[in-house]
């Protein structure tokens, strides 16, 4: 039997490299124009580079590149040639962009504004790079290596744990508690932005309806707002009677409509509304 060699997806690789470059530029902008001039840290290798920047006046990009060499040596062995190449592109471009943008005027000298907007911008850039299956070294590269062995761990949580340690070092070096407090805000925001980019901003609710008129309620929900329902068999432990429980996933705007339909058909219906972490499928998010 002749095996057909799969065609390599060069278009996908090209898009991932573009994503890596874009993410690196966005991260560099948030670092050079907001965090670095205010002595704030985004953690990771960049946090260590901030100390070297102020202590020895070494360009931040140069320090980042030097610290990442051992990480890349390990990642190149464990994570494959393509990831290694994309990560090298990400780290080198990130380092170059930082040193270039460092020559531009800072956007603000207000530390509070810097930590807020710096966290948003760097989080966005980091998420774009992670989406491209790439890295700029430091915390996100360590998170990739960690998730290789612990795939259930979230990238944002791994990055935050590493970054908190680095920020503590920055706080000790600069001898200002405010630096640590503001940097912690920036890191928290970074983690949230990463989650938003990966998982999206969904306001989905899960609605459970207990009623004697389930079929009519389900039919009206489908007809009026186009939402499907699922019947779950349950048992009322107080009444010792078997009951059908309707389950319906609905967007934030449809919650009131579902409630109104159930109440109009059966004023005695028992309704439970909970937050849903994520809904994937027809009518909602698609993988």
N, C-alpha and C positions, 0 to 999 in steps of 0.2 A: 504494500500500500504506500503510495507516494504522499508524503506530507507537504502540504502547501504552506510556504513561509508567509507569516502574517506581514502585511505592509506596515512599515513604521509610520506613525502619525506625526509628520513634520509640522503640520499646521498647529496641532495641539502644543507641540514643543515650542514653536514660535510664540504662541499666545502666552505660554507660561513664562517664557523669558521676558516678554514685554511686561507681563504682570509683575515679575520680579523687579524689573527696572523702575516701573511706576511706583511700586510699594517702597522700594529703597529711597526714591526721591522724596516721597511723602514723609517717610520716617526721618530722613535727614533734615527736611524743612522744619518739622516739629522740634527736633533736637537742637539744631543750630540757631534757629530764630526765636525759640521760646524757652526751652529748658536750660540749655547750657549757659546762656548769658545771665541767667538768674540763679546759677549754681544748683539747679534742681536736677534730679536724676530720674531716668526712666528705668533704672535698674540694669541688671545684666552687665555685659562687657562695656556698654556705653557708660554705665555708672562708674565703673573702675576708670574708664578713660577720662571721665570728668575730673577725677582726682588728679590724674597725671597731667591733665591740661592746665590746672591751676598750680600744681606743685612744681612741675618741671617745664611748663610752657611747651609741651609736646603737642602737635596737632592731634586732635581727637581721632580723626580718621586713621592716622598712622598707628595709634595705640590699639584701636579696635582691630585692625588687620593683624597686628602682631599677636594679640591675645587669642585670636581665633584659629591660628595655625594648628595648635594641638587638637582642637575640636574637629577641624576639617580632616586631619590625619585619621582620626577615629571614624568619623562619619563616612569618609570615602571607602573604608573597608566594610562597614556595617550596612550602608544604605544605598549602595549602587552608584554607578558611573553618572547617570543622568542627574540624580539629586546632587551629587558632588559638584558637577559642572554648574548647575543652576544656582547652587548655594555660593559657589565661588564668585559667580557673576553678581549675585546679590550683595555679598559682603564687600567686594571690591568697589562696586558702584556706590554702595552706601557710604563707604569710607571716603571716596572721592567727592560725593555730593556734600557730605558734612564739611569737609575742608573748603570746598568752594563757597557754600552758603554761609560759612563762618565769617566771610569777608563782607557780607551784606548787613545793613542796619537791622537791629533787633526789632521785633514787632511790638514788644511791650517790656517794661521793666517792673511791672506789677506782678509779683510772684503768684498771687491768687489767679489772675487771668492766665498767666503762663502755664500753671499746672492744669487748669481746666482745658484750655485749647490745645496745649501740648499733648495732654493725655488723649484727647479726641483724635488729633492728627496722627500721632504715632500709633495709636490703636488701629486706626483705619489702614495705615501703611502696612503694619504687621499682619493684619487680617488678609490683605490683598496678596501678600507674599505667601502666607500659609495656604491660601486658596490655590495659588499657583504651584503647590507642592514644592516649595523652595524655602530658602532661609537666608538671613543676613548674619548668621552666626549668633553667638551669645545665647540668650535665654531661649529663643525660639528653636535654635539648633539643638540645645540640650533637651527641649521638650519633644522634639522629633525622636531623638535617641531614646528617651524615656518611654515614649508611647510605642516604640518598637517592641518593648518588653511588657508594657502595661497599656494596651490599646484602649482600655476603658477610661483612663484618666483624661481629663479635659486639658487641652493645650493651655488655655487661659489660666487654669489653676496652677499648673506646673510653672509657668512663666512668673506668676505673681509670687510664689513661694521663693523662687530664686531671687527675684528683684527686691523683695523685702529685706533679705540678707544684705544685698549690695547697698541699698539705701541706708541701712544702719551704719555701714562703713562710711558713707558720705557724711552722715550726720556727725559721726565721731571725728572725722577729719576736719570738717568746717566748723565744728563746735557750735552748731546752731540747731536747736530742736526744730525750729520752724522749717528748715530744709527737709527734714525727715517727714514732717507732717504734710507739707505741700507735695512732696514727692509721692507720699502714700496715696494722696488724692489722685494724682496723675496716673499712678499705676492701677488703681481701682477702676478709673475711667477707661484706661486702655483695655483691661480685661472685659469690661462691659461692651465696649465697641467691637472687640473681637467676636464676642458671642452674638451680637446683633448682626454682624456681617455674615457669620456662618449660619445662624439659625433664623435670622430675620426677625422683624418686629411683628409678632402675631398676637392679636387680642382675641384668642379663641376661648370659648366657654364650653363646658360640657354640662348638659342639662339632663337631669333624671326626672321623669314624670311618673307618678303612681296614680292610676285612675281606673275606674270601672269602664271608661269609654275610650280605651287605648286606640282601637282601630280607627275611630272617627278622628281623634286628635292627630294620629300619625298621617292619615289621609289629607287632612287640612294643612298640616305643616308642609307636606310635599307639594300640595297644590298651590298654596299661597306664597311660600318663600323658596320653594325648590330645594328644601333640605330633606335628606333622608333620615330615617329613624331606625333604631334597632330594638327589637323586643327581647328583654332578658327575663328569664323565669326566676321569680323570687318567692319568698314566703314571709308573710307577716308573723313574727314570733309572738306578738301580743294576741292577735286574732286567730293564729294558727291556720290561716288560709293562704292558699297559693295565689300569687298575683303576678301580673305581667308588668314589668317596669320598662318604660320607654327611655332610650338613651339617644340624645341628639347632640351632635357637635355643631356649634353655631358661631358665627362671627359676632363681634361686639354689637354691631348694628342690628343683628337678627334676634338677640336675646329677648328684648321686650316683645317682639312679634310672636315668638314661640310661647312666652308666658301668657300673652293675651289670648292666643288661640286655645291654649289648655284651659284657661280660666273661663272663657266664654262657653266652651263645650261642657266643662265640668267644674263648676265653682268650688267643689270640694276636693279637687285634685291636689296631690301633694307634690311639690316641686322643689328640687335641689339643684342649685347652680354652683359649679366649681370652676376654678381656673384650669386650663389645659396647657401643659408645658409645650406641647407641639402636636400638630395634627397633620399627617401626611396622607394624601389620597385625593380622590375625586372631589372637586369643589374647594380644595384647600391647597396646601403647599405640595409641590411635586418634587421628587428627588431628582 
